[in-house]
């Protein structure tokens, strides 16, 4: 793989992965202006995801771990799957009913799924822990 392609994959992985890790931190710890487990759990309960606090923990953990794995290029397919799963649930429970290219629609969630899975299929590039290990 060329150095430029690996650099492009690194940029995608780090930004997408760090964003997911930050969103997970919002849910788990209330960092970055998040609502923590109690607030996120309450929101989850309000949209029918029960038990709210447990599901908020699982969602936050999936986003945090998936984001960190993806950003570092460590077990990249697992990180991508965790990212995709959280976005599938977001589409199913929140964004899907709003439609495509509509306010609060699902197109952005779908884009994140495609990018994560696309990187997992292509590989994380040379500048990844996976490249050192495997």
LUMKE-76024 format. One record per residue: residue in one letter; x, y, z of N, C-alpha, C in turn. Coordinates in steps of 0.02 Angstrom, whole numbers, plus 50000, padded with zeros to 5 digits. Each point is the difference from the previous one (the first is absolute). Layout:
AXYZXYZXYZ/...
end
This chain:
X500434994150000499575005950000500455006250000/X499825005049961500405006049995499985004050066/X500515004150009500045004250060499415004950002/X499815002749942499445004849999499334996650016/X499904993949975499394996450016499984998450075/X500564998050028500044998650072499885006250041/X500255005749976499895006350035499265001949998/X499684999049942499285001349995499604995650047/X500174993750004499654995450046500125002050073/X500615002250015500155002350067499565005950019/X499945004949955499585005850014499274998050012/X499754995749957499304997650008499924996450067/X500464995450014499954996050062500035004350062/X500485004650002500105004050061499415004750012/X499765003449949499455004750010499354996350017/X499844994949961499394996350013500044996450068/X500564996850013500084996350063499995004650060/X500345005649997500015004850056499305002850012/X499635001349946499325002550008499564995050036/X500054993749981499614994850034500224999250073/X500645000150012500244999450069499745005850042/X499995005949973499745005850036499254999350014/X499634997549951499284999050011499884994650054/X500414994949999499954994950053500155002950068/X500495004550003500185003350063499445004550025/X499635003049954499415004050019499494995650036/X499874994249972499514995550029500244997050066/X500624997850002500264996550059500175004750057/X500335005549985500295004250053499735007250002/X499585001849952499755006849997500525005049975/X500544997649970500525004449974499755003549936/X500345005349980499865003649938499275002349996/X499735002050056499315002450002499484994649998/X500194993850011499524994549999499594999650064/X499534995450000499524999450055500164994150046/X500534996349987500184994350042499504994449994/X500104994950041499564994249997499285001650020/X499925004050051499325001550024499605003849947/X500295005349972499655004049950499884996249936/X500524996549977499934996149938499514994250011/X500044996950059499534994650016499285002550001/X499885005950026499345003050000499755001249929/X500445002549957499815001049930499844993349967/X500424995050012499884993549970499334997250022/X499845000750064499354997750025499435003649963/X500095006449987499475004049969499864997949928/X500494996749968499894997749931499914992449997/X499904997050058499854992950002500584995350003/X500605002550014500584995650008500084998850075/X499844993950020500014998450072500424993850013/X500294999350059500055005250052500485005549979/X499785006150007500355005849973500725000650021/X500134999550065500685001250024500484994449976/X499754993950000500414994449976500155000749926/X499495001949962500105000749928500435006149984/X499965005250041500445005849992500724998050013/X500114995850050500674997550014500274996049941/X499594995549973500224995949944500135004249937/X499565004949987500105004449943500645004150008/X500095002850060500605004050013500634995949995/X499974993950027500584995649998500164998149928/X499484998449960500114998449930500315005749961/X499765006150013500275005849966500725001550023/X500124999650064500675001450027500514994949975/X499854993650011500474994849980500064999649924/X499435000149966500034999849927500395005849971/X499885005950027500365006049977500754999650011/X500194997750059500724999550015500344994749958/X499684994249992500294994749958500085002649928/X499485003349975500015002549932500545005349992/X500045004750046500495005549995500724997350000/X500134995150042500684997450004500154994749947/X499484997849964500114994849951500174993550034/X499684998650056500114993950039499364995949996/X500064994049973499404995849990499475004149963/X500225003049947499585004849963499314997349981/X499944993849977499334997549984499534999950061/X500264998550058499584999950060499785007250017/X500475004749996499825007050011499475002349951/X500074998149937499515001949948499324997050015/X499994993750021499364996850016499665003450059/X500385001950051499705003550058499725006849978/X500365003549958499755006449974499374998949960/X500014995149955499424998749958499394997950041/X500104995850050499444997850041499675005850037/X500405004650027499705005650036499615004449952/X500245000749939499645004149950499374996449974/X500024993549996499404996349980499455001050051/X500174999650064499515001250053499755007249997/X500455004749988499795007149995499515001049942/X500124996649945499545000549943499334996850018/X500034994150029499384996450015499585003550052/X500315003250050499615002850056499895007549996/X500425003649963499955007350001499935003049930/X500484998749957500055003649937499604997049942/X499924993549999499664996749944499315002749984/X499585000850050499325002549985499995007049970/X500545003850008500025006849974500155000349926/X500244994449972500124999749928500705001949979/X500075000249934500645001349967500045007549982/X500555003150018500135007049986499425004450027/X499824998750060499495003950035500305002150067/X499705004950034500255001750066500034993950045/X500594998950030500124994450045499914993349964/X500144999949934499944994049960500584995350011/X500004994549964500494994750012500605000049953/X500045004749954500554999849950500695000550032/X500075004150052500665000750032500204993550035/X499534996950034500144993650033500214994849949/X499654999849944500174995349947500705001449972/X500175006349992500675001849977500534997450048/X499895000750064500484997650049500084992449997/X499444996549991500034992749992500434998149939/X499865003349944500354998349938500755001550005/X500185005650031500715001650007500354994950045/X499684998450056500314995250047500094993149967/X499484997649968500034993449968500485000249940/X499985005549962500465000749944500734999750021/X500185003450053500694999850025500164992950024/X499544996850034500134993250022500124995349942/X499635000949945500094995749941500655001449963/X500195006349996500625001949965500614998550043/X499925000850064500554999250048500195006850028/X500305000250059500135006350034500595003949974/X500394997149955500585003449973500634998350039/X500555002849975500664998550029500075003250070/X499695005750010500085003650064499464997950050/X500014993650016499514997050045500344994650041/X499754999150060500284994650043499904993349967/X499434999049966499894993749964500564998449952/X500275005149966500544999049951500634997550035/X500105002150062500594997750038499924992950025/X499384998450021499874993450029499914994649947/X499615001749949499824995049950500405001249937/
end
